[in-house]
Amino acid sequence: MQIAVMGAGAVGCYYGALLARAGHDVTLIARPAHVHAITQAGGLWLQTDAGQECIAVRASTEASAVRGAQWILFCVKSTDTDSAGRAMAAHLDTGTVVLSLQNGVDNAERLQAILGQAVLPSVVYVASTMVAPGHVRHLGRGELVLGSGPASGAIASTLRNAGIAVDISANVVGALWAKLVLNCVYNPLSAITRLPYGAIVACPGLDVAQVMADVVQECQAVAQACGIVLPDDVLASTLALAHTMGQQYSSTAQDLARGKRSEIDHLNGFIARQGAALGIATPTNRLLYTLVRLLEQHLPHEAGVQIHSSIKV
């Protein structure tokens, strides 16, 4: 298979490395520093609990490098979906399968409108980080949930053969919303406090669980009004995440620590906007969204605050 990864950061590099290791021809489209490091090293360094190895991949800074790809793993931030989609639109081959591996619930729909072809929505659960340019480290999990479609079975088989756990869901939209709930709880709290998930819930004398429940309940109300079916255990599974991934920092926390714009507009901001349009009060989500935006705009990064993991949950 010829596979391109559009937006090869920690998530795209991880999946790209596994597919390349399985024998596929993978091209990573990434920032100049990563492309330079990969070119100099002769490949992408993949670090896992089993050790590290240099995986042979191609690398480019140009969106035109998607030309000829049978698959495109679209891994850019939600804030960059429109611009990245427009950049690669003219270079797609007929029949190219595009998978959206992104946070948020509307990226596949937005990208499909730009490309004029179907985009397969996918839910990503992986913890990974770029240790350095051209060097990705896997920290945990790694499974994908794909939407059902004509090509889903073949895609899932190829991914599984590369060591990637995959489920196919007839309700992938509901799965994306369930992940959105997780993101709306943990992403802003980790970013505002600069704490990993376990430390957030372990603070004595604070009813953090009730705050989390308030976020979840607002998301559930908006989802229900949108006709979305969420899992019955969404609250319990959300609260449990802090205990199973206690050392993880959210991607929003990392973005703020690096002085980068986060995806908060597509997380709590999305819930707040949808709630306003539907006449549903979302005060907790609105407050968390506002606080993160204030941090983005006005608070400089303090030297010495280190956040190590990049996680798509």
C-alpha positions in Angstrom: 0.0 0.0 0.0 1.0 3.6 -0.6 0.0 5.6 2.4 0.4 9.3 3.2 0.1 10.8 6.6 -1.1 14.4 6.4 0.0 16.2 9.6 2.5 13.7 10.9 2.9 14.7 14.5 3.0 12.2 17.4 -0.2 10.4 16.4 0.4 10.3 12.7 4.1 9.3 13.1 3.1 6.4 15.4 0.6 4.9 13.0 2.8 5.7 10.0 5.7 3.9 11.7 3.7 0.8 12.3 2.4 0.7 8.8 5.8 1.3 7.3 7.3 -1.4 9.6 4.7 -3.8 8.2 6.0 -3.2 4.7 3.9 -0.4 3.4 5.2 2.6 1.5 4.6 5.5 3.9 5.1 9.2 3.3 4.9 11.5 6.3 3.9 15.1 5.6 5.2 17.1 8.5 6.9 20.3 9.7 10.4 21.1 8.3 12.3 20.1 11.5 10.7 16.6 11.5 11.3 16.1 7.7 15.0 17.2 8.1 15.6 14.8 11.0 14.0 11.9 9.2 16.0 12.6 6.1 19.2 12.9 8.0 18.6 9.7 10.0 17.4 7.7 7.0 14.0 7.1 8.7 11.7 7.7 11.6 12.8 6.6 15.1 10.1 4.6 16.8 10.4 4.0 20.6 8.2 1.6 22.4 8.5 -0.5 25.6 10.2 -3.1 23.5 13.0 -0.8 22.5 13.6 1.6 19.6 14.3 1.2 15.9 14.6 3.4 12.8 11.7 2.8 10.4 12.3 3.6 6.7 9.7 6.2 5.6 9.5 9.1 3.1 9.0 12.6 4.4 7.9 15.9 2.9 6.8 19.3 3.9 4.5 19.6 0.9 0.8 18.6 0.7 1.4 17.5 -2.9 3.2 14.5 -1.5 -0.2 12.8 -1.0 -0.3 12.3 -4.8 -0.3 8.6 -5.6 -1.4 7.5 -2.1 -4.1 4.8 -1.8 -4.8 5.9 1.8 -4.4 9.2 3.5 -4.3 9.3 7.3 -5.5 12.8 8.1 -4.0 13.7 11.5 -3.9 17.5 11.6 -5.3 19.5 14.5 -9.0 20.4 14.2 -8.0 24.0 13.8 -6.1 23.1 10.7 -8.7 20.9 9.0 -9.9 23.4 6.4 -6.5 24.7 5.4 -4.9 21.3 5.2 -7.8 19.9 3.3 -7.6 22.7 0.7 -3.9 22.2 0.4 -4.1 18.6 -0.5 -7.4 18.6 -2.4 -5.9 19.1 -5.9 -3.5 16.3 -5.4 -5.8 13.4 -4.5 -6.0 10.5 -6.9 -9.4 8.9 -7.8 -10.3 6.3 -5.3 -8.0 7.5 -2.5 -9.4 6.6 0.9 -9.1 9.4 3.4 -9.4 8.6 7.1 -9.8 11.4 9.7 -7.8 10.5 12.8 -8.7 13.7 14.8 -10.3 15.0 17.9 -13.7 16.6 17.6 -16.9 15.3 16.0 -17.2 17.2 12.8 -13.8 17.0 11.1 -14.8 14.2 8.7 -17.8 16.2 7.6 -15.9 19.4 7.2 -13.1 17.7 5.3 -15.6 15.8 3.0 -17.1 19.1 2.0 -13.7 20.5 1.0 -12.5 17.4 -0.9 -15.8 16.5 -2.5 -15.4 12.8 -1.6 -16.2 10.6 1.3 -14.0 10.7 4.4 -14.0 7.8 6.9 -14.4 9.1 10.4 -12.2 7.3 13.0 -11.8 7.5 16.7 -8.2 7.4 18.0 -7.1 6.2 21.5 -3.3 6.5 21.7 -0.7 8.0 23.9 2.5 9.1 22.1 4.9 11.9 22.0 7.6 13.4 19.8 10.7 13.0 21.9 12.6 15.0 19.3 12.3 15.8 15.6 12.0 12.5 13.8 11.7 10.5 17.0 8.2 9.3 18.2 7.7 7.5 21.5 4.6 5.3 22.2 3.3 5.6 25.8 0.2 3.5 25.8 -2.9 2.2 24.0 -3.2 2.6 20.3 -6.6 1.3 19.2 -8.8 2.8 16.5 -12.6 2.7 15.9 -13.5 3.1 12.2 -16.9 4.0 10.7 -18.6 1.3 8.7 -18.3 1.6 4.9 -17.4 -0.3 1.8 -13.7 -0.2 2.4 -13.8 -0.5 6.2 -13.2 -4.3 6.3 -10.1 -4.2 4.1 -8.7 -1.2 5.9 -9.2 -2.8 9.3 -7.5 -6.0 8.1 -4.5 -4.0 6.9 -4.3 -2.1 10.1 -4.5 -5.2 12.2 -1.8 -6.9 10.2 0.4 -3.9 11.2 -0.3 -4.5 14.9 -3.0 -1.9 15.3 -6.2 -2.9 17.2 -9.3 -1.9 15.2 -13.0 -2.0 15.8 -15.6 -1.1 13.1 -18.7 0.7 14.5 -22.1 1.3 12.9 -22.4 4.2 15.4 -19.0 5.8 14.9 -20.6 9.3 15.4 -21.7 8.2 18.8 -18.1 6.9 19.5 -16.7 10.3 18.4 -19.1 12.1 20.8 -18.2 9.7 23.6 -14.6 10.6 23.1 -15.6 14.3 22.9 -17.0 13.9 26.4 -13.7 12.6 27.6 -11.9 15.5 25.9 -14.3 18.1 27.4 -13.6 16.8 30.9 -9.8 16.1 30.9 -8.4 18.4 28.3 -9.2 21.8 29.9 -8.7 20.6 33.5 -5.3 19.3 32.7 -4.4 22.4 30.7 -5.6 24.9 33.4 -4.0 23.0 36.3 -1.0 21.7 34.4 -1.6 18.4 36.1 -1.9 14.8 34.9 -5.2 13.1 35.1 -4.5 11.2 38.3 -3.4 14.2 40.2 -6.5 16.2 39.2 -8.9 13.7 40.8 -6.6 13.1 43.9 -6.8 16.7 45.3 -8.1 16.4 48.8 -11.1 18.5 49.9 -12.2 19.2 46.3 -15.2 17.6 44.7 -13.6 17.3 41.3 -15.8 14.3 40.4 -18.8 16.6 40.6 -17.3 19.1 38.3 -16.5 16.3 35.8 -20.1 15.0 36.2 -21.4 18.5 35.4 -19.4 18.6 32.2 -20.6 15.2 31.2 -24.2 16.0 31.9 -24.1 19.1 29.7 -22.5 17.2 26.9 -25.2 14.5 27.2 -27.9 17.1 27.0 -26.4 18.6 23.9 -25.8 15.2 22.3 -29.4 14.1 23.0 -30.7 17.2 21.4 -28.6 16.5 18.3 -30.0 13.0 18.1 -26.7 11.3 19.2 -26.8 8.0 21.1 -24.1 7.9 23.7 -23.1 4.8 25.7 -25.0 4.3 28.9 -21.8 4.2 30.9 -20.3 7.4 29.5 -20.1 9.1 33.0 -18.6 6.0 34.7 -16.0 5.4 31.9 -15.1 9.1 31.9 -14.5 9.2 35.7 -12.5 5.9 35.4 -10.0 7.3 32.9 -8.1 9.2 35.6 -7.3 5.9 37.3 -6.3 4.0 34.2 -4.2 6.8 32.7 -3.1 8.7 35.8 0.2 10.0 34.5 -1.2 11.4 31.3 -1.4 15.1 30.4 -4.0 16.2 27.8 -3.0 17.4 24.4 -4.5 20.8 25.3 -2.1 21.0 28.3 0.8 20.3 25.9 -0.3 22.9 23.4 -0.4 25.6 26.1 2.9 24.5 27.5 4.5 24.9 24.1 2.8 28.2 23.3 0.6 26.7 20.6 -3.0 27.2 19.9 -5.1 24.3 21.2 -8.2 22.5 19.9 -10.4 23.8 22.7 -12.7 25.6 20.2 -13.6 22.1 18.9 -14.1 20.6 22.3 -15.7 22.6 25.1 -16.2 25.5 22.7 -18.1 23.2 20.4 -20.4 22.1 23.2 -21.0 25.7 24.3 -21.9 26.9 20.8 -24.2 23.9 20.1 -25.8 24.5 23.5 -26.4 28.1 22.7 -28.0 27.3 19.4 -30.2 24.6 20.9 -31.2 26.7 24.0 -29.3 24.3 26.4 -27.3 25.8 29.2 -23.7 24.7 29.3 -22.1 26.9 32.0 -19.4 24.5 33.1 -18.2 23.8 29.5 -18.4 27.6 28.7 -16.3 28.4 31.8 -13.6 25.8 31.0 -13.5 26.9 27.4 -13.1 30.6 28.4 -10.3 29.9 30.9 -8.3 27.9 28.4 -8.8 30.7 25.8 -7.6 33.2 28.3 -4.5 31.1 29.0 -3.8 30.9 25.3 -4.1 34.6 24.8 -2.6 36.1 27.9 -0.5 33.8 30.0 3.1 33.1 28.8 4.6 29.7 29.2 6.7 29.5 32.3 10.1 27.8 31.9 10.4 24.6 33.8 6.9 23.4 33.3 7.4 20.1 31.5 4.7 18.0 29.9 5.9 14.7 28.4 3.0 12.9 26.8 0.8 13.4 23.8 -2.5 11.7 24.1 -5.5 11.6 21.9 -8.0 11.0 24.7 
